Amino acid sequence: MATAERVSIGFNGGQVVELKMTPDKLKDLRKALENPEGWLDLETDDGNVSIDLAQVCFLRSASTPQSIGFGG
């Protein structure tokens, strides 16, 4: 099973949505953003999300695990 990545999707106007999705779903989103027209339905670990591709202004992913504290 593929590990979910934390992804931030930024929109015109300053809104940001943070989701967890598999690398394959992230790849599908990047492909859809090559021609940003219409809406895209995303299946994520957080549920289904529909986004207006024309309103997306950035995409950030963090595939490295997050940690708290000073562990090495």
C-alpha positions as CSV (number, residue, x, y, z in Angstrom):
1,M,0.0,0.0,0.0
2,A,1.4,3.4,-1.0
3,T,2.2,5.9,1.8
4,A,0.1,9.0,1.8
5,E,1.8,12.4,1.4
6,R,0.7,15.6,3.0
7,V,-0.2,18.1,0.2
8,S,-1.1,21.8,0.4
9,I,-3.1,23.2,-2.4
10,G,-3.1,27.1,-2.6
11,F,-5.8,29.0,-4.3
12,N,-6.2,32.5,-5.7
13,G,-7.3,34.7,-2.8
14,G,-5.0,33.0,-0.3
15,Q,-7.0,29.9,0.8
16,V,-5.0,26.7,1.4
17,V,-6.3,23.2,1.7
18,E,-4.1,20.5,3.3
19,L,-4.9,16.9,2.4
20,K,-3.2,13.5,2.5
21,M,-3.1,11.6,-0.8
22,T,-1.2,8.8,-2.4
23,P,1.7,9.5,-4.8
24,D,-0.5,8.2,-7.6
25,K,-3.3,10.7,-6.8
26,L,-0.8,13.5,-6.5
27,K,0.6,12.6,-9.9
28,D,-3.0,12.8,-11.3
29,L,-3.4,16.2,-9.8
30,R,-0.2,17.5,-11.2
31,K,-1.2,16.2,-14.7
32,A,-4.6,17.9,-14.4
33,L,-2.9,21.2,-13.5
34,E,-1.0,21.1,-16.8
35,N,-4.3,22.2,-18.5
36,P,-6.2,23.9,-15.6
37,E,-9.7,24.0,-16.8
38,G,-12.8,22.8,-15.0
39,W,-13.2,20.9,-11.8
40,L,-11.3,17.8,-10.6
41,D,-12.6,15.3,-8.0
42,L,-9.8,14.1,-5.7
43,E,-10.0,11.0,-3.7
44,T,-7.9,11.6,-0.6
45,D,-7.3,10.0,2.8
46,D,-9.4,12.9,4.2
47,G,-12.4,12.2,1.9
48,N,-13.4,13.3,-1.5
49,V,-12.6,16.9,-2.5
50,S,-13.6,18.8,-5.7
51,I,-11.3,21.7,-6.7
52,D,-11.6,24.3,-9.5
53,L,-8.3,23.8,-11.3
54,A,-8.3,27.4,-12.7
55,Q,-8.1,28.7,-9.1
56,V,-5.0,26.8,-8.0
57,C,-1.9,28.9,-7.7
58,F,0.5,26.5,-5.9
59,L,1.0,22.9,-4.9
60,R,3.3,21.8,-2.1
61,S,3.9,18.2,-1.0
62,A,5.8,16.9,2.0
63,S,6.7,13.2,1.6
64,T,9.1,13.1,4.5
65,P,7.7,12.1,7.9
66,Q,7.1,15.0,10.3
67,S,8.6,14.8,13.8
68,I,8.3,16.7,17.0
69,G,11.2,17.4,19.3
70,F,14.9,17.0,19.0
71,G,15.1,13.4,18.0
72,G,18.0,12.4,15.7
